[in-house]
Amino acid sequence: MPKRYFDEIEIGETFETPGITVTDWHVLQFAGVSMDFFELHTNDEFARQTEFGRRAYENSALGTDHGSGSVMLLLGGGLRGGRVHGRWPGLSKDALHEESDLAVTTDYRDVLAEVLVRRCGNPRVDAVFPGLVHRPIGVCD
């Protein structure tokens, strides 16, 4: 592929870049060049204690994203607080989505739909989330 500038690439254009396996050497070289030695990027033990759970690495799609795991916090009255709602699938290989990503167990739209119905008094979930088959998860009193 000939050398091109960013503004010469067109929307929808595809190309393949050479692949490599990212090793600790690569991570440390990048940290040195970017002057970013933050422990989340360079220390596995530290990274395991954060919300990301581990340092970024190639997943089954050969990407280096952090994955789909997330958290949602609700504040205010009329909530069943003081607990974690949802299901923890675990981190075993067979529990992961495509053997590399934390499995999604709760659709965020179900949480927001429950607040819409129970706290806002609006039963028209379909108007806000078309096509959602709403499954309340018990976050509201």
NUZADO-459051 format. One record per residue: x, y, z of N, C-alpha, C in turn; residue in one letter. Coordinates in nm, 3 decimals. Example, Ala and Ser with C-alpha at 12.3 -4.5 7.8 and 13.67 -1.06 7.14 Angstrom:
residues 2
<<1.319 -0.569 0.780> <1.230 -0.450 0.780> <1.320 -0.330 0.780> "A">;
<<1.285 -0.225 0.708> <1.367 -0.106 0.714> <1.290 0.003 0.787> "S">;
//
This chain:
residues 141
<<0.085 -0.117 0.000> <0.000 0.000 0.000> <0.089 0.123 0.000> "M">;
<<0.066 0.215 -0.092> <0.149 0.336 -0.097> <0.124 0.424 0.025> "P">;
<<0.225 0.500 0.063> <0.214 0.591 0.177> <0.112 0.699 0.146> "K">;
<<0.017 0.721 0.240> <-0.086 0.822 0.221> <-0.107 0.899 0.350> "R">;
<<-0.164 1.016 0.338> <-0.197 1.097 0.455> <-0.339 1.064 0.500> "Y">;
<<-0.368 1.094 0.628> <-0.497 1.063 0.687> <-0.613 1.119 0.605> "F">;
<<-0.602 1.242 0.558> <-0.714 1.305 0.486> <-0.732 1.249 0.345> "D">;
<<-0.646 1.158 0.303> <-0.660 1.094 0.173> <-0.738 0.963 0.181> "E">;
<<-0.765 0.916 0.304> <-0.840 0.791 0.323> <-0.989 0.823 0.314> "I">;
<<-1.063 0.742 0.238> <-1.205 0.765 0.218> <-1.288 0.678 0.311> "E">;
<<-1.406 0.727 0.348> <-1.498 0.652 0.433> <-1.535 0.522 0.364> "I">;
<<-1.531 0.412 0.438> <-1.565 0.281 0.385> <-1.448 0.205 0.326> "G">;
<<-1.336 0.271 0.310> <-1.217 0.208 0.254> <-1.163 0.106 0.355> "E">;
<<-1.118 -0.006 0.307> <-1.061 -0.107 0.396> <-0.920 -0.142 0.351> "T">;
<<-0.840 -0.187 0.444> <-0.706 -0.234 0.414> <-0.660 -0.320 0.531> "F">;
<<-0.561 -0.400 0.508> <-0.508 -0.490 0.610> <-0.369 -0.444 0.650> "E">;
<<-0.349 -0.437 0.781> <-0.217 -0.401 0.831> <-0.146 -0.527 0.877> "T">;
<<-0.014 -0.527 0.877> <0.058 -0.645 0.923> <0.031 -0.667 1.071> "P">;
<<0.015 -0.791 1.111> <-0.013 -0.822 1.251> <0.112 -0.862 1.326> "G">;
<<0.111 -0.834 1.457> <0.219 -0.878 1.545> <0.157 -0.923 1.676> "I">;
<<0.231 -0.998 1.752> <0.191 -1.032 1.887> <0.255 -0.930 1.979> "T">;
<<0.171 -0.857 2.053> <0.221 -0.755 2.144> <0.279 -0.823 2.267> "V">;
<<0.404 -0.792 2.297> <0.471 -0.851 2.413> <0.501 -0.741 2.515> "T">;
<<0.554 -0.780 2.632> <0.593 -0.682 2.734> <0.694 -0.583 2.677> "D">;
<<0.782 -0.629 2.590> <0.880 -0.540 2.529> <0.811 -0.426 2.454> "W">;
<<0.707 -0.459 2.374> <0.633 -0.358 2.301> <0.566 -0.258 2.396> "H">;
<<0.506 -0.310 2.502> <0.437 -0.224 2.599> <0.536 -0.126 2.661> "V">;
<<0.651 -0.175 2.702> <0.751 -0.088 2.764> <0.810 0.011 2.664> "L">;
<<0.830 -0.030 2.539> <0.879 0.063 2.438> <0.779 0.176 2.415> "Q">;
<<0.650 0.140 2.408> <0.547 0.242 2.389> <0.543 0.335 2.510> "F">;
<<0.552 0.278 2.630> <0.552 0.361 2.752> <0.669 0.460 2.748> "A">;
<<0.785 0.414 2.703> <0.901 0.502 2.696> <0.884 0.614 2.596> "G">;
<<0.832 0.582 2.479> <0.813 0.683 2.374> <0.705 0.783 2.414> "V">;
<<0.596 0.734 2.474> <0.484 0.822 2.508> <0.502 0.888 2.645> "S">;
<<0.605 0.845 2.719> <0.628 0.893 2.857> <0.510 0.859 2.947> "M">;
<<0.440 0.750 2.918> <0.323 0.707 2.995> <0.356 0.574 3.062> "D">;
<<0.406 0.582 3.184> <0.441 0.462 3.259> <0.334 0.430 3.364> "F">;
<<0.211 0.479 3.343> <0.103 0.452 3.438> <0.090 0.301 3.458> "F">;
<<0.076 0.259 3.582> <0.078 0.116 3.615> <-0.031 0.035 3.548> "E">;
<<-0.144 0.097 3.515> <-0.252 0.024 3.448> <-0.201 -0.037 3.317> "L">;
<<-0.107 0.031 3.252> <-0.056 -0.014 3.124> <0.068 -0.103 3.136> "H">;
<<0.138 -0.095 3.247> <0.268 -0.163 3.255> <0.279 -0.269 3.364> "T">;
<<0.179 -0.280 3.452> <0.190 -0.370 3.566> <0.065 -0.458 3.573> "N">;
<<0.079 -0.587 3.540> <-0.035 -0.679 3.540> <-0.104 -0.686 3.676> "D">;
<<-0.027 -0.694 3.783> <-0.085 -0.707 3.917> <-0.170 -0.584 3.952> "E">;
<<-0.121 -0.466 3.921> <-0.197 -0.343 3.945> <-0.324 -0.342 3.859> "F">;
<<-0.310 -0.377 3.733> <-0.423 -0.373 3.640> <-0.534 -0.468 3.683> "A">;
<<-0.499 -0.584 3.740> <-0.600 -0.680 3.786> <-0.686 -0.624 3.898> "R">;
<<-0.638 -0.522 3.969> <-0.712 -0.464 4.080> <-0.800 -0.347 4.037> "Q">;
<<-0.802 -0.315 3.909> <-0.883 -0.203 3.859> <-1.010 -0.257 3.795> "T">;
<<-1.096 -0.165 3.751> <-1.219 -0.205 3.685> <-1.195 -0.274 3.552> "E">;
<<-1.076 -0.258 3.494> <-1.046 -0.324 3.368> <-1.007 -0.470 3.389> "F">;
<<-0.954 -0.502 3.506> <-0.924 -0.640 3.538> <-0.794 -0.694 3.484> "G">;
<<-0.743 -0.638 3.378> <-0.615 -0.682 3.323> <-0.569 -0.581 3.221> "R">;
<<-0.442 -0.589 3.189> <-0.386 -0.502 3.087> <-0.445 -0.540 2.951> "R">;
<<-0.454 -0.444 2.859> <-0.509 -0.472 2.726> <-0.422 -0.574 2.655> "A">;
<<-0.484 -0.667 2.583> <-0.412 -0.766 2.503> <-0.500 -0.805 2.385> "Y">;
<<-0.445 -0.876 2.291> <-0.522 -0.915 2.173> <-0.635 -1.007 2.213> "E">;
<<-0.757 -0.973 2.169> <-0.870 -1.060 2.193> <-0.892 -1.149 2.071> "N">;
<<-1.004 -1.220 2.067> <-1.027 -1.313 1.956> <-1.043 -1.242 1.822> "S">;
<<-1.074 -1.111 1.825> <-1.085 -1.034 1.702> <-0.953 -0.962 1.670> "A">;
<<-0.847 -0.996 1.741> <-0.715 -0.938 1.726> <-0.713 -0.789 1.762> "L">;
<<-0.809 -0.746 1.844> <-0.814 -0.609 1.890> <-0.749 -0.596 2.027> "G">;
<<-0.728 -0.475 2.070> <-0.667 -0.454 2.202> <-0.756 -0.365 2.288> "T">;
<<-0.888 -0.374 2.267> <-0.979 -0.295 2.349> <-0.990 -0.355 2.489> "D">;
<<-1.060 -0.287 2.577> <-1.075 -0.336 2.714> <-1.191 -0.431 2.731> "H">;
<<-1.276 -0.443 2.633> <-1.387 -0.535 2.641> <-1.517 -0.465 2.675> "G">;
<<-1.620 -0.544 2.701> <-1.753 -0.488 2.717> <-1.798 -0.477 2.862> "S">;
<<-1.721 -0.523 2.957> <-1.761 -0.515 3.097> <-1.778 -0.371 3.142> "G">;
<<-1.882 -0.344 3.219> <-1.908 -0.208 3.263> <-1.987 -0.212 3.393> "S">;
<<-2.019 -0.095 3.442> <-2.098 -0.084 3.564> <-2.194 0.032 3.546> "V">;
<<-2.309 0.024 3.612> <-2.407 0.132 3.608> <-2.442 0.164 3.752> "M">;
<<-2.440 0.292 3.787> <-2.475 0.336 3.922> <-2.605 0.413 3.917> "L">;
<<-2.694 0.388 4.013> <-2.818 0.463 4.025> <-2.818 0.533 4.160> "L">;
<<-2.858 0.659 4.160> <-2.864 0.738 4.283> <-3.003 0.797 4.297> "L">;
<<-3.053 0.804 4.420> <-3.182 0.868 4.444> <-3.273 0.782 4.527> "G">;
<<-3.391 0.834 4.551> <-3.490 0.761 4.632> <-3.561 0.655 4.551> "G">;
<<-3.629 0.566 4.622> <-3.709 0.463 4.558> <-3.628 0.354 4.490> "G">;
<<-3.504 0.340 4.530> <-3.417 0.238 4.471> <-3.384 0.132 4.574> "L">;
<<-3.360 0.012 4.527> <-3.317 -0.097 4.614> <-3.165 -0.097 4.616> "R">;
<<-3.110 -0.010 4.698> <-2.966 0.010 4.702> <-2.895 -0.084 4.798> "G">;
<<-2.765 -0.058 4.811> <-2.684 -0.137 4.903> <-2.651 -0.276 4.854> "G">;
<<-2.668 -0.300 4.726> <-2.639 -0.433 4.672> <-2.599 -0.423 4.525> "R">;
<<-2.544 -0.528 4.476> <-2.512 -0.538 4.334> <-2.625 -0.615 4.269> "V">;
<<-2.683 -0.559 4.165> <-2.789 -0.627 4.089> <-2.724 -0.689 3.967> "H">;
<<-2.779 -0.797 3.922> <-2.724 -0.861 3.803> <-2.663 -0.996 3.838> "G">;
<<-2.602 -1.057 3.740> <-2.546 -1.191 3.754> <-2.399 -1.186 3.715> "R">;
<<-2.314 -1.247 3.795> <-2.171 -1.255 3.767> <-2.143 -1.388 3.699> "W">;
<<-2.105 -1.386 3.570> <-2.083 -1.511 3.499> <-1.949 -1.577 3.529> "P">;
<<-1.855 -1.503 3.583> <-1.723 -1.557 3.611> <-1.626 -1.531 3.497> "G">;
<<-1.503 -1.570 3.518> <-1.398 -1.544 3.419> <-1.339 -1.671 3.359> "L">;
<<-1.404 -1.785 3.385> <-1.352 -1.907 3.324> <-1.370 -1.898 3.173> "S">;
<<-1.287 -1.968 3.099> <-1.288 -1.962 2.953> <-1.428 -1.988 2.895> "K">;
<<-1.500 -2.087 2.952> <-1.633 -2.121 2.898> <-1.739 -2.017 2.935> "D">;
<<-1.712 -1.930 3.033> <-1.808 -1.826 3.071> <-1.788 -1.697 2.991> "A">;
<<-1.674 -1.684 2.925> <-1.643 -1.562 2.851> <-1.710 -1.562 2.714> "L">;
<<-1.744 -1.444 2.666> <-1.798 -1.429 2.531> <-1.681 -1.445 2.433> "H">;
<<-1.694 -1.539 2.340> <-1.588 -1.569 2.243> <-1.454 -1.598 2.311> "E">;
<<-1.461 -1.655 2.430> <-1.343 -1.696 2.509> <-1.246 -1.583 2.538> "E">;
<<-1.291 -1.455 2.529> <-1.197 -1.347 2.554> <-1.258 -1.225 2.620> "S">;
<<-1.389 -1.218 2.631> <-1.454 -1.096 2.678> <-1.557 -1.129 2.785> "D">;
<<-1.568 -1.044 2.885> <-1.667 -1.063 2.989> <-1.806 -1.067 2.926> "L">;
<<-1.884 -1.168 2.961> <-2.017 -1.183 2.903> <-2.111 -1.075 2.956> "A">;
<<-2.191 -1.019 2.867> <-2.292 -0.919 2.906> <-2.410 -0.995 2.966> "V">;
<<-2.450 -0.959 3.087> <-2.561 -1.028 3.154> <-2.681 -0.938 3.176> "T">;
<<-2.665 -0.808 3.164> <-2.775 -0.715 3.187> <-2.778 -0.611 3.074> "T">;
<<-2.891 -0.598 3.011> <-2.909 -0.495 2.908> <-2.936 -0.363 2.980> "D">;
<<-2.854 -0.262 2.957> <-2.869 -0.134 3.025> <-3.007 -0.075 3.002> "Y">;
<<-3.070 -0.108 2.888> <-3.204 -0.057 2.859> <-3.306 -0.112 2.957> "R">;
<<-3.285 -0.234 3.008> <-3.376 -0.288 3.109> <-3.369 -0.209 3.239> "D">;
<<-3.251 -0.165 3.275> <-3.234 -0.083 3.396> <-3.305 0.050 3.377> "V">;
<<-3.277 0.117 3.266> <-3.338 0.248 3.240> <-3.489 0.237 3.221> "L">;
<<-3.536 0.130 3.158> <-3.680 0.110 3.140> <-3.749 0.092 3.274> "A">;
<<-3.686 0.021 3.365> <-3.744 0.002 3.499> <-3.756 0.135 3.572> "E">;
<<-3.655 0.219 3.561> <-3.661 0.353 3.622> <-3.771 0.435 3.554> "V">;
<<-3.781 0.426 3.424> <-3.883 0.498 3.349> <-4.023 0.461 3.398> "L">;
<<-4.049 0.332 3.414> <-4.182 0.284 3.455> <-4.207 0.309 3.603> "V">;
<<-4.115 0.266 3.689> <-4.138 0.267 3.834> <-4.117 0.404 3.898> "R">;
<<-4.018 0.479 3.853> <-3.986 0.608 3.915> <-4.047 0.727 3.842> "R">;
<<-4.059 0.717 3.709> <-4.113 0.829 3.631> <-4.260 0.810 3.596> "C">;
<<-4.314 0.690 3.621> <-4.455 0.664 3.594> <-4.490 0.659 3.446> "G">;
<<-4.395 0.630 3.361> <-4.419 0.624 3.217> <-4.413 0.478 3.171> "N">;
<<-4.529 0.419 3.140> <-4.530 0.278 3.099> <-4.492 0.257 2.951> "P">;
<<-4.466 0.363 2.874> <-4.441 0.353 2.730> <-4.294 0.321 2.699> "R">;
<<-4.249 0.210 2.750> <-4.111 0.166 2.727> <-4.082 0.155 2.578> "V">;
<<-4.181 0.108 2.502> <-4.161 0.090 2.357> <-4.135 0.221 2.283> "D">;
<<-4.184 0.333 2.337> <-4.161 0.462 2.273> <-4.017 0.510 2.295> "A">;
<<-3.957 0.467 2.405> <-3.820 0.508 2.437> <-3.719 0.407 2.384> "V">;
<<-3.752 0.278 2.397> <-3.664 0.170 2.352> <-3.741 0.078 2.257> "F">;
<<-3.758 0.119 2.131> <-3.834 0.037 2.036> <-3.777 -0.105 2.025> "P">;
<<-3.867 -0.202 2.031> <-3.827 -0.342 2.014> <-3.775 -0.410 2.140> "G">;
<<-3.759 -0.336 2.249> <-3.709 -0.398 2.372> <-3.818 -0.482 2.436> "L">;
<<-3.785 -0.606 2.469> <-3.873 -0.688 2.551> <-3.823 -0.668 2.693> "V">;
<<-3.890 -0.577 2.765> <-3.842 -0.532 2.896> <-3.850 -0.643 3.001> "H">;
<<-3.736 -0.663 3.069> <-3.726 -0.759 3.179> <-3.679 -0.683 3.302> "R">;
<<-3.773 -0.643 3.394> <-3.731 -0.572 3.515> <-3.631 -0.656 3.594> "P">;
<<-3.531 -0.589 3.651> <-3.430 -0.663 3.728> <-3.437 -0.634 3.877> "I">;
<<-3.530 -0.548 3.919> <-3.550 -0.526 4.062> <-3.467 -0.415 4.125> "G">;
<<-3.433 -0.311 4.048> <-3.354 -0.202 4.105> <-3.440 -0.098 4.174> "V">;
<<-3.570 -0.094 4.141> <-3.661 0.005 4.200> <-3.751 -0.059 4.305> "C">;
<<-3.785 0.019 4.408> <-3.881 -0.028 4.509> <-4.019 -0.042 4.447> "D">;
//
